[in-house]
Amino acid sequence: MLYKYNIMPEQLKKRAVMLAEDNQDLLWSNSGLLTIEREIQIFAVKYSSYNKCQQAKLFIDKIVSITTDEIESMYEYRDS
């Protein structure tokens, strides 16, 4: 019922109403939980590729850091 309180933009309201009307569980639909669940799913799908890229970058940065430390320790060992 969130759409009744004008909390959502019009295009989201239409999608929420259609989703709620197609759902058989009236309590789930009328409570707004169905719409919230759907928006969380949309957000997760939209930003999952960003998160994967960010995790890959962190992993590569960690590998570069470990490799740099190893190279520096080899030079220190060689110089002593």
Steps between C-alpha positions, in 0.01 A plus 500: 500500500804732487382633166188646667714738704692646201834388639611357167552657157216434254688245287591300810141520626367343182751215522423448870125492439537246219728285714261517796194421290670196348598362841268251673615580855297810585664553839846499340385735223301745716770528765744637244751225572458358150596834345792548738626149427478568125689830528776332701528233229519767228767689695703182554490408132584853391804538727627141515735551206646809670553301817672220306731752333572663834580164661726407207683832532551445874632150430740627233618781729570243771696280258704799381573598861613148594713474186659841569579395857658177374714685245612754760590225746707323231693823433555551874619140536736538202644830628577365849 
